[in-house]
Amino acid sequence: MKQRWLLSILSALALIYYAMPRLSFTEGLPGYFSLLWLTFAVIAIGGNLAAFLYAESKQKEMKKAFKEEKQRYYGT
């Protein structure tokens, strides 16, 4: 699962690297589009980075909850 998040982060970084020379940060509609596009790209990177960093602890919590649930039903 971590490979998917890492691949998403790398592809978003590649998109930013490819798009930066083509984006125009001037006044008007092209400037607003460039700023909004860059904002969404940074949000996508941040979300995938957060999922990548916290994935292991979440899996441990789920395993612990599953063990507790199993003990509750089966008494083992």
MIKENU-66452 format. One record per residue (C-alpha): residue number from 1; x, y, z. Coordinates in nm, 3 decimals. Layout:
> seq  x  y  z
> NUM  X  Y  Z
...
This chain:
> seq  x  y  z
> 1  0.000  0.000  0.000
> 2  0.287  0.237  0.074
> 3  0.413  0.193  -0.281
> 4  0.091  0.344  -0.417
> 5  0.126  0.655  -0.201
> 6  0.492  0.692  -0.287
> 7  0.410  0.657  -0.657
> 8  0.137  0.920  -0.622
> 9  0.377  1.162  -0.453
> 10  0.642  1.110  -0.717
> 11  0.397  1.150  -1.004
> 12  0.259  1.473  -0.854
> 13  0.613  1.606  -0.814
> 14  0.684  1.513  -1.177
> 15  0.370  1.699  -1.285
> 16  0.482  2.008  -1.096
> 17  0.833  1.982  -1.243
> 18  0.687  1.955  -1.593
> 19  0.426  2.229  -1.546
> 20  0.626  2.502  -1.369
> 21  0.789  2.647  -1.683
> 22  0.449  2.650  -1.856
> 23  0.247  2.812  -1.578
> 24  0.208  3.187  -1.595
> 25  0.172  3.375  -1.268
> 26  0.045  3.700  -1.417
> 27  -0.270  3.897  -1.347
> 28  -0.600  3.767  -1.476
> 29  -0.748  3.429  -1.551
> 30  -0.421  3.249  -1.648
> 31  -0.263  3.357  -1.321
> 32  -0.559  3.239  -1.116
> 33  -0.559  2.907  -1.297
> 34  -0.186  2.860  -1.235
> 35  -0.219  2.941  -0.867
> 36  -0.520  2.713  -0.824
> 37  -0.352  2.428  -1.014
> 38  -0.039  2.457  -0.801
> 39  -0.249  2.469  -0.483
> 40  -0.431  2.149  -0.573
> 41  -0.103  1.978  -0.662
> 42  0.044  2.071  -0.323
> 43  -0.271  1.948  -0.146
> 44  -0.245  1.617  -0.333
> 45  0.119  1.578  -0.231
> 46  0.040  1.666  0.130
> 47  -0.247  1.420  0.152
> 48  -0.045  1.137  0.004
> 49  0.250  1.220  0.227
> 50  0.030  1.214  0.537
> 51  -0.116  0.878  0.433
> 52  0.233  0.746  0.363
> 53  0.367  0.853  0.703
> 54  0.072  0.734  0.913
> 55  -0.013  0.411  0.730
> 56  0.193  0.183  0.954
> 57  0.045  0.304  1.281
> 58  -0.306  0.272  1.140
> 59  -0.240  -0.090  1.037
> 60  -0.116  -0.170  1.387
> 61  -0.430  -0.018  1.539
> 62  -0.651  -0.221  1.306
> 63  -0.469  -0.545  1.394
> 64  -0.505  -0.469  1.764
> 65  -0.877  -0.395  1.723
> 66  -0.922  -0.717  1.524
> 67  -0.753  -0.921  1.799
> 68  -0.973  -0.762  2.063
> 69  -1.283  -0.830  1.854
> 70  -1.177  -1.190  1.803
> 71  -1.121  -1.237  2.175
> 72  -1.462  -1.090  2.250
> 73  -1.641  -1.333  2.018
> 74  -1.436  -1.649  2.068
> 75  -1.297  -1.596  2.415
> 76  -0.940  -1.688  2.311
